[in-house]
């Protein structure tokens, strides 16, 4: 599971997350956010967009990201994982839960831009 320096998928997972994945047992699951490759959904204007333009841009982003879901679902099923949301968000990302091997398989997918560990955020007291 360790990433080699010449591994092209290495840049999709941070070294810290990869190190934590290496310490997991074969059946242990981890939550992550998968950032999907999105097709160009049009030019972003420097001018302020109307509400309808923003909504159209978000919808175009979601539709572009949904093209990847079939492949992502196949990989998750193969490695005992699951999506934690029905559809990608406005940024083209989707939360998932799978094993370390599943994370590495997702990182090898052409549909995946990056994988970020889903960490709990605690308030500062």
N, C-alpha and C positions, 0 to 999 in steps of 0.2 A: 503494500500500500504506500510505501514511502515514495515520494516524488523525486525523480532524478533531475539533475540540473538541465539535461537536454529534453526533458518532458514538456511538450508544448501545452499540456493541460495544467501545468504547474501554476501558471499565472491566474488560473481561474479560482484557486483556493489559496487563502493566505497561509504562510508558513506556520503560523500559530494554530490555525484551525487544522491544518494537515497533521501537526504534531499531536493534537488532541484526538484526531481520528485514529492515529496509529496506536493509541493507548486503549481504544475501545475493544471490547470483546466482539467476536464474530456476529452475535445476535443483538448486541446493544444498539439502540436506535438513538439518533440525534436529529434535532430539528435544524432546518436551514432555510434560507431564502435563496431561491434560484432566480437569477436575473437572466431573462431570455433575450436572444438576439431579436431585434425588432427591425422590420423593413422600414425604409424611409417613408414616413407618413406625410411628407410635404414640408414645405419651407416654414420655418418658424419666423414670424415677422418680428421686427424690432418694435413695431407699434403694438399698443395694447389691443388684445383680441377681445371680441365681444363674448358674451357668455355662450352663445350658440357655437362660435368658432372654437372656444375652449372645449366644449362638450363634444364637438365633432372630432377634435384632435385626440381626446381621451378615448373615444369609441374606436377611432382608427388604430390607436396604439393597442387597445385590447384585442381587436380582431387580428392584428398582425401577430400578437403573442399567442393567440389561441391556436394558430397553425402548428405550433410546437407541441401542444398538449398530448396528442396521440403518442408521439415518441417518448415524451417524458413519462406518461402513464405506463407505457410498456416497460421502461427501465425500472420504474418504481415497483411495479408488480413483480418483476423478475427478482428484485432484491428485498422483497418484504416491506416495501415502503408505501406511502400514500401521500396524496395531495391534501393539504389542510385548508384549501379554499377551492371553490368551484371554478373560478376563472382568474386570470391574471389581473393585477391591479392596474392603475393608470400609468404606472412606470414600467409595466411589462415584467413584473416579478410575481412569484408565487411561492407561498410557504409550503414546505414538504417535511416529511419525517421518513427517514430510512436508515439503513446501516452504513457503516464507513465504506464498505465496498460499493454500495449504492451511490454514495456521494461521488466516489471516484469514477463510477460509470457515467453519472450525469456530467461530470467535468469533461469527459471525453466526447460528449455529444456536441455536434455542430450547432444545435439550437441554444446551447448554454453559453452565456457571456461570462458569468461569474457565479460563484456560490459563496454566500456569507453565512456564518454561523448565526443562528437565531438565539440571542442571549437575553436572559431576563434583565430588565432594567430596574434597579432599585433606587428609591428616592434617597437623597442625601439628607441626613438628619442633623 
